[in-house]
Amino acid sequence: MPSYTWKGKNRGGAVQEGVMVADSKDAVIANLRRQQVVVTAVTEKGREIALPKMGGRVSSKEIAIFTRQFSVMIDAGLPLVQCLEILGGQQENRAFQRTLFAIRQDVESGATLATAMAKHPKVFDELFTNMIAAGEAGGILDTILRRLSEYIEKKVKLMSAIRKALIYPCAIVVIAVGVVWIILVWVIPVFASLFSSMAGGALLPLPTRITIAASNFLGTFWWLIFGGGALGFYALRRYHATYTGRRHIDALMLKMPVLGMVLRKIAVARFCRTLGTLTASGVPILDGLEITAKTAGNAIIEDAIMATRKSIEEGRTISDPLRESGVFPSMVVQMIAVGEQTGALDAMLSKIADFYEDEVDEAVANLLTLLEPIMIAFLGVVIGGIVISMYMPMFELISKIG
């Protein structure tokens, strides 16, 4: 749909202007009249050449900023349609801008905000729309938006900390692979030709022959290595996409030393933060558990949450099936049980989430501290072994001459 730039005056006589997406100029004028704006000019905007973000995706950071600004505007008493128009007009991400304008148009047509947002599941997930629906039903949309913004901001902060922690080890791995590749493909062949001119290959030490063989294999069958790696990665992703494969891989990830504990803490923090936010917003516990399971990020955690949901349907408490699953730490189960008994489950879940988010920060820092010397030692052993294997024939030759 085209965009129109409009100018007009409100009931107080103040001049207003803005941009509106509509089918025609008449639709713009009709929408503004419903907002009690006297239109003085409406012009269609020229087509703009914009570079949308890769794949038209909307990041969690953009959603967090939008939700925070939206909550402030609603709290200040601005009409819902005007909030969406202002927020949509200032978005640099064209995909997000089109989404907000579409939502505003649906709201103007009489749809609820939650229903309009539910039409765009790639931008606003089920958790978001369910909380908005609860806020509209209870007349506390500003409070719900504030809780949502806090939830998304904490989620973005947690994922950002994890990504930053992984930058250094990933960089070390890439540099190590690159250095070894350069040595084996370009440096070792020079030594190999030198040794072949000095003596027969049979006289070379075993480590030297292994290194030269590895160099020849990389130089000749490099396409096989890249192709095999790509094929293996594709096969792993396809297997992870299956029901059984996802559970096998996710269970293996949770059982890994050090890393498995970090992943478990991340899953617990996400579970408690999501369920606590939903419960505090008035979403029914069964719906909250179903939404939380979908956002768990691990199939084993998801199965445990869904089993808990089924047990609650049968009349049991939350803490008992969580304890029986063996996935959640005993401290988490005990604190949830206390929250159930005192009627403050949402507050208890938020406290657990705060605690485990701090635990994740510390665990990621410890993991990075552990990985750094391991990777440096591995890199030193590999490169050092290659260098020593190349010098061993020279040492033997010098000893024979001596």
Residue pairs with C-beta under 8 A, 6 or more apart in sequence:
1 21
1 22
1 23
2 21
2 22
2 44
2 45
3 19
3 20
3 21
3 44
3 45
4 19
4 20
4 21
4 22
4 25
4 28
4 42
4 43
4 44
4 45
5 17
5 18
5 19
5 42
5 43
5 44
5 45
6 17
6 18
6 19
6 20
6 28
6 32
6 39
6 41
6 42
6 43
7 15
7 16
7 17
7 39
7 40
7 41
7 42
8 15
8 16
8 17
8 32
8 37
8 38
8 39
8 40
8 41
9 15
9 16
9 37
9 38
9 40
10 16
10 36
10 37
10 38
11 36
16 37
18 85
18 86
18 89
19 45
19 85
19 89
20 28
20 31
20 32
20 85
21 88
21 98
21 101
21 102
21 104
21 105
22 28
22 31
22 105
25 42
25 44
28 39
28 42
29 39
29 42
31 108
32 39
33 39
34 108
35 79
35 81
35 82
50 94
52 93
52 94
52 95
53 59
53 93
53 94
53 95
56 94
56 95
57 95
57 122
58 93
58 95
58 96
58 99
58 122
58 123
60 152
60 155
60 156
60 159
61 156
62 91
62 93
62 96
63 123
63 124
63 128
63 152
64 149
64 152
64 153
64 155
64 156
66 87
66 91
66 96
66 100
67 145
67 148
67 149
67 152
68 149
68 153
69 87
70 83
70 87
70 145
70 149
71 142
71 145
71 146
71 148
71 149
73 83
73 86
73 87
74 80
74 83
74 141
74 142
74 145
75 142
75 146
78 86
80 107
80 113
81 104
81 107
81 108
84 100
84 101
84 103
84 104
84 107
85 101
85 104
87 100
88 97
88 100
88 101
88 104
89 97
91 97
91 100
96 123
99 120
99 123
102 116
102 119
102 120
103 113
103 116
103 117
103 119
103 120
106 115
106 116
106 119
107 113
107 116
112 133
112 136
113 132
113 136
113 141
114 129
114 130
114 132
114 133
114 136
117 123
117 124
117 128
117 129
117 132
118 124
118 129
124 132
125 295
126 291
126 294
127 274
127 277
127 278
127 291
127 295
128 148
130 278
130 283
130 287
130 291
131 144
131 147
131 148
131 277
131 278
131 281
131 283
132 141
132 144
132 145
132 148
134 144
134 281
134 282
134 283
135 141
135 142
135 143
135 144
135 145
135 281
135 282
137 282
138 144
138 282
144 281
147 277
147 280
147 281
148 277
150 277
151 273
151 274
151 277
154 273
154 353
154 357
155 270
155 273
158 266
158 269
158 270
158 357
158 360
161 360
161 361
161 364
162 266
162 360
162 364
165 364
165 365
165 367
165 368
168 368
168 372
169 368
169 371
169 372
169 375
172 372
172 375
172 376
172 379
173 375
176 375
176 378
176 379
176 382
179 379
179 383
180 382
180 383
180 386
181 218
183 383
183 386
184 211
184 214
184 215
184 218
184 219
184 386
185 215
185 218
185 219
185 222
188 211
188 212
188 214
188 215
188 386
188 390
189 215
189 219
191 212
191 390
192 212
192 215
192 216
195 201
195 204
195 208
195 212
195 393
198 393
198 397
199 393
199 397
201 209
201 212
203 393
204 212
204 393
205 389
205 392
205 393
205 396
207 385
207 388
207 389
207 392
208 389
208 390
208 392
208 393
210 389
211 385
211 386
211 389
211 390
218 225
236 249
238 245
239 245
239 249
240 246
240 249
246 299
247 299
247 300
247 303
250 298
250 299
250 300
251 299
251 300
253 259
253 260
253 263
253 298
254 260
254 263
254 264
254 298
254 300
254 327
256 263
258 366
258 367
258 370
259 367
261 363
262 360
262 363
262 364
262 367
263 298
264 327
264 329
265 356
265 359
265 360
265 363
266 297
266 360
267 296
267 297
267 298
267 301
268 328
268 329
268 332
268 352
268 356
269 352
269 353
269 356
269 357
269 359
269 360
270 295
270 296
270 297
271 292
271 296
271 301
271 305
271 328
272 332
272 349
272 350
272 352
272 353
272 356
273 349
273 350
273 353
273 357
274 288
274 291
274 292
274 295
275 288
275 289
275 292
275 349
276 345
276 346
276 347
276 348
276 349
276 350
276 352
276 353
277 346
277 350
278 287
278 288
278 291
278 292
279 285
279 288
279 345
279 346
279 349
280 346
280 347
280 350
283 291
285 312
285 318
286 309
286 312
286 313
289 305
289 306
289 308
289 309
289 312
290 306
290 309
292 305
293 301
293 302
293 305
293 306
293 309
294 302
296 302
296 305
300 327
301 327
303 325
304 321
304 322
304 325
304 327
304 328
307 321
307 325
308 318
308 321
308 322
308 325
310 321
311 320
311 321
312 318
312 321
317 337
317 340
318 336
318 340
318 345
319 333
319 334
319 336
319 337
319 340
322 328
322 332
322 333
322 336
323 330
323 333
332 352
332 356
335 348
335 351
335 352
336 345
336 348
336 349
336 352
338 348
339 345
339 346
339 347
339 348
339 349
342 348
